[in-house]
C-alpha cells in the first residue's frame, strides 16, 4: 500500500468514527468531517470557535456524489463545474432528503453550499468515504486562512483527530484563495457571492 492510499484509509477510519480531520483540499487546507454527522459538524464549529449561524461548505468527489447530495441540479451547473478556471462552490436550492446531511450544513433558507473537488487527494477521500465531507478553512474564526500546512496553528493541529500526511511540504502559492461562491437557483438564475 502506498503513502497516498494509507493516508486516505486512515482518514476514512477517523471520519467513520465521527472524528475531525485536517486535510488538503482543492483550495486551502481544511477541517473536515462526515457531512451527515451532526456531532462531528459541531466539533468543527467548536474547534474554529465559530457561531453555527453560518453554514459550512460540503465537499464531494465527483458528479455522481453531487447528484446523491443535491436536489434539482440546474443543467448550467454541470457546465459551470466543468469550465470554471478555479474551484467553485455553488449554493443550491436544497439537499436531497436521502443525503441526510447534518442540519448545521443547511442554511436558514434551506439552501446548501457544495463544491465538487477536482484535486486528487480531497476528491479521492470523498470517493473512498462514499459520503460528502465538510470543508472549512483550518483556522480559528477571524484568523488568517492558512494557505499551506506550515501556516496552520498548533491549536488547530492539536484539536483534530487526524492530520493527513499528503501535501504537507508544499510551499505557499501566490494568489491561492478560497473558492469562488455562486448562488444558483433551480431555474438557472445565478448570483456571484464571492469572486
C-alpha positions in Angstrom: 0.0 0.0 0.0 1.5 3.4 -1.0 1.5 6.5 1.3 -1.4 8.1 -0.6 -3.7 5.1 -0.2 -2.7 4.5 3.5 -3.3 8.2 4.3 -6.8 8.1 2.7 -7.6 4.9 4.5 -6.5 6.3 7.9 -8.6 9.5 7.3 -11.7 7.4 6.3 -11.4 5.4 9.5 -11.4 8.6 11.6 -14.3 10.0 9.6 -16.4 6.9 10.1 -15.9 7.1 13.8 -17.2 10.7 14.0 -13.7 12.3 14.1 -12.5 15.6 12.6 -9.6 15.6 10.1 -7.1 18.2 8.9 -6.7 17.7 5.1 -5.5 19.4 1.9 -8.3 20.4 -0.5 -8.6 22.0 -3.9 -8.2 25.4 -2.3 -6.6 25.6 1.1 -6.0 23.2 4.0 -9.3 22.4 5.6 -11.1 20.9 8.6 -13.3 18.1 7.6 -15.8 15.6 8.9 -18.7 13.4 7.9 -21.2 15.8 6.4 -24.1 13.5 7.7 -22.8 13.5 11.3 -24.2 16.4 13.3 -22.0 15.8 16.4 -18.9 15.9 14.2 -20.0 19.1 12.5 -20.5 20.7 15.9 -16.9 19.7 16.8 -15.7 21.7 13.8 -17.6 24.8 15.0 -16.1 24.3 18.4 -12.5 24.0 17.0 -13.0 27.1 14.9 -14.7 29.0 17.8 -17.3 29.9 15.2 -21.0 30.6 15.6 -23.1 27.9 13.9 -25.4 30.5 12.4 -23.3 30.4 9.2 -23.5 27.1 7.3 -20.3 25.3 6.2 -19.4 24.1 2.7 -20.0 20.5 1.7 -17.3 18.8 -0.5 -18.0 16.0 -3.0 -15.6 14.0 -5.1 -17.4 13.5 -8.4 -20.7 14.2 -10.3 -22.4 11.1 -9.1 -21.8 12.1 -5.5 -23.1 15.6 -6.2 -26.2 14.1 -7.7 -26.7 12.0 -4.5 -26.4 15.1 -2.4 -28.3 17.9 -4.1 -31.9 18.0 -5.3 -32.8 19.5 -8.7 -29.3 20.4 -10.1 -29.8 23.0 -12.9 -28.2 22.0 -16.3 -26.0 25.1 -16.2 -24.3 23.8 -13.0 -22.6 21.0 -14.9 -21.2 23.5 -17.4 -20.0 25.8 -14.6 -18.3 23.0 -12.8 -16.6 21.7 -15.9 -15.4 25.0 -17.3 -14.6 27.1 -14.1 -10.9 28.0 -14.1 -10.8 27.8 -10.3 -12.6 25.9 -7.5 -16.3 26.8 -7.5 -18.7 26.4 -4.6 -22.4 26.5 -5.7 -25.2 27.3 -3.4 -28.2 25.1 -4.5 -31.8 25.4 -3.5 -31.9 22.3 -1.3 -30.2 19.0 -0.5 -31.8 15.6 -1.3 -33.5 14.4 1.8 -31.9 10.9 1.2 -28.4 12.5 1.6 -29.2 13.0 5.3 -26.9 16.0 5.6 -26.4 17.4 9.1 -28.8 20.3 9.7 -25.9 22.6 10.5 -24.9 22.5 6.8 -28.3 23.7 5.6 -28.9 27.5 5.7 -32.0 29.0 7.2 -33.5 29.4 3.8 -32.9 25.7 3.0 -30.0 26.1 0.6 -26.8 24.1 0.7 -23.3 25.1 -0.4 -21.5 22.3 -2.3 -18.2 22.2 -4.1 -17.0 19.4 -6.4 -13.3 18.9 -5.9 -11.0 18.2 -8.9 -7.9 17.9 -6.6 -6.6 14.4 -6.4 -6.4 13.9 -2.6 -9.7 15.5 -1.5 -11.7 14.1 -4.4 -10.2 10.7 -3.7 -11.0 11.0 0.0 -14.7 11.8 -0.7 -15.0 8.9 -3.1 -13.3 6.5 -0.7 -15.5 7.7 2.2 -18.6 7.4 -0.1 -20.2 10.4 1.6 -19.8 14.1 1.3 -17.3 15.9 3.6 -17.4 19.2 5.5 -14.8 21.6 4.1 -13.9 24.7 6.0 -10.6 26.6 6.3 -8.3 25.3 9.0 -8.2 28.4 11.2 -9.8 29.9 14.3 -12.7 32.1 13.1 -11.4 35.6 12.3 -7.8 34.5 12.0 -5.9 34.4 8.7 -6.6 31.5 6.4 -3.6 29.2 6.2 -2.6 28.6 2.5 -0.3 25.6 3.3 0.3 23.2 6.1 3.2 25.1 7.6 0.8 28.1 8.3 -1.7 26.1 10.3 -1.7 26.9 14.1 -0.7 24.3 16.6 -4.0 24.9 18.3 -5.8 23.6 15.2 -3.5 20.7 14.7 -3.8 19.6 18.3 -7.6 19.8 18.2 -8.3 17.4 15.4 -8.4 13.6 15.4 -6.2 13.0 12.4 -3.8 15.1 10.4 -3.4 14.0 6.8 0.2 13.4 5.6 -0.3 14.2 1.9 0.8 17.6 0.5 2.3 18.8 3.8 5.6 20.0 2.3 4.1 22.3 -0.4 5.2 25.9 -0.5 2.7 28.8 -0.5 1.3 29.6 -4.0 0.9 33.3 -4.7 -2.7 34.3 -5.1 -4.1 31.0 -3.6 -7.6 31.8 -2.3 -10.7 30.1 -1.1 -13.2 29.1 -3.8 -15.5 31.5 -5.6 -19.1 31.1 -4.5 -22.2 31.4 -6.7 -25.9 31.1 -5.8 -27.6 29.1 -8.5 -31.4 28.6 -8.3 -33.3 25.6 -9.8 -34.5 27.9 -12.6 -30.9 28.6 -13.6 -30.7 32.2 -12.2 -27.4 32.9 -10.6 -25.7 35.5 -8.3 -22.0 35.8 -7.5 -21.5 35.8 -3.7 -17.7 35.7 -3.6 -15.4 36.1 -6.6 
